[in-house]
Each structure stands twice: as structure tokens, then as C-alpha cells.
Amino acid sequence: ATPMGEASPAGEDMAATSSASHTTLTQTTLSAEYEISIPYTIPSSGRQEVVEIQQYSLSAFYQHSTVPKVDNDAFLLAGLTGWDKLNLLPGNSNIYFENTYVGQAYIDPQNTSDTLYVSLGRDKKVVVKRENVKDFTSKKTLGTFKKDEYAYEIVIRNGKSESIFIELEDQLPISKNSDIEVEVLDKGEGNYNSEFGKLLWKLKINPSETKKLRFRFSVKYPKNKQIMGL
């Protein structure tokens, strides 16, 4: 992290030493206390000063995530394991990837997952496109009802020089009205959660490879009603 101003250890010999090496952690049931055993010079500049209290090294695995119904970009995520043993404090963190600042993330130690995911930003080398397939889209009238069928195709291209793992999510409509029926016609090999209408794919895509996913659903409703946003 790069603070607005950095406090410095007092004395020339200590200036080259990280304060993390001189920090003792005392942990209780409800709190964690850090004691720094070296003196510090805090300038009277009126600016926020930051003191380094710990340094940790963790291994990470990388994967991509995209929800093209909302945003066509793919996001690179770093998954960190073992983070729950570090006594992290809640708060914002500055994220750097390959020596480049990519943004901020909120660290929540109350997260119950054994993996902490940190977003490293948009990856423009992974191209995602979601389009309506008109050849499989239709509108019919069946007596006092209408039945509309919809089909969507999602295209993912990996423009990187290495394989990627990507989680892709989409959503089908959910009916809370007994007069409106939603039927899944083709899940496109995705995992479907009927409670939330969520479709999920977990894919490995090789370098320069393009994958296409297609799913279809229908909505049956009284012809005196209008269904929007599909």
C-alpha cells in the first residue's frame, strides 16, 4: 500500500529496518493489539501517517469471473488461502498487481469462506459477448395465453498466452405469479439453480480458444399482460 505520508523509524540504523520486524501481537478473544518496540518520528504535517505493523507472504491462485448480462468484461480474481490465520483487521486495502496499482478492496475478516478473493481488475485480453439469438426467439398466442421463447448466446475468447479458468454467470427470470410460467428449454450445460434462476458455468479455456454457450427459455403468460425486461 502507498499511504499519503509515511512515518519513519527514528535513528539512522533503524531507518532501513521495517517496523514489522519490531512488532509484537497480543491477541485476546475480542481484539488484537500490536505493539511496536522502536520509536517513530511522526511529522506534524496534519496528514494521515501509516506505520507498517506486519508483512505476510501468501500463495495465490488466479481465476476469471464474468456476468455478461450486467457487464461484458471479465474480471481477474486472486484467491488467497490461509488468510484467516493472519489476524487481519477490517478495512480498505490498496491492491497492486505486477507492480501496478489496480484499485481498492475491502478486507472483511468476518468472511466465513476459507478463500479470500481479491479483484485485480478488468482483463481486456478475455473478450466476452452476449447476444440474443433471433432464429430461436419467437412469440406465439395460445388461446388466452401468450408464449414467448428466448435464446441467448455467450461467446468467450481467451486472448492470453496461457489457459484461464473462468466462472460465468447468467440469470433466467423467476415467476412469483401463478399465471406466469417460466420453462427452461436448454441450460447450455450450465448448472441451474431454480430457486434464484441462476445459470453457472465453470470453464477452462485454452490460449486463443473461443467457446460458445447457448441457453433457451420460454415464458407463458395471459395475453392481457405485458412481460418486460427479457
Buried (B, 14 or more C-beta within 10 A) or exposed (E): EEEEEEBBBEEEEBEEEEBBEBBEEEEEEEEEEBEBEBEEEEEEEEEEBEBBBBEEEEEBEBBBBBBBEEEBBBBBBBBBBEBBEEEBEEEEEEBEBEEEEBBEBEBEBEBEEEBBBBBBBBBEEBBBEBEEEEEBBEEEEEEEBBBBBBBBBBBBBBBBEEEBBBBBBBBBEEBEEEEBEBEBEEBBEBEBEEEEBBBEBEBEBEEEBEBEBBBBBBBBBEEEEEBEEE
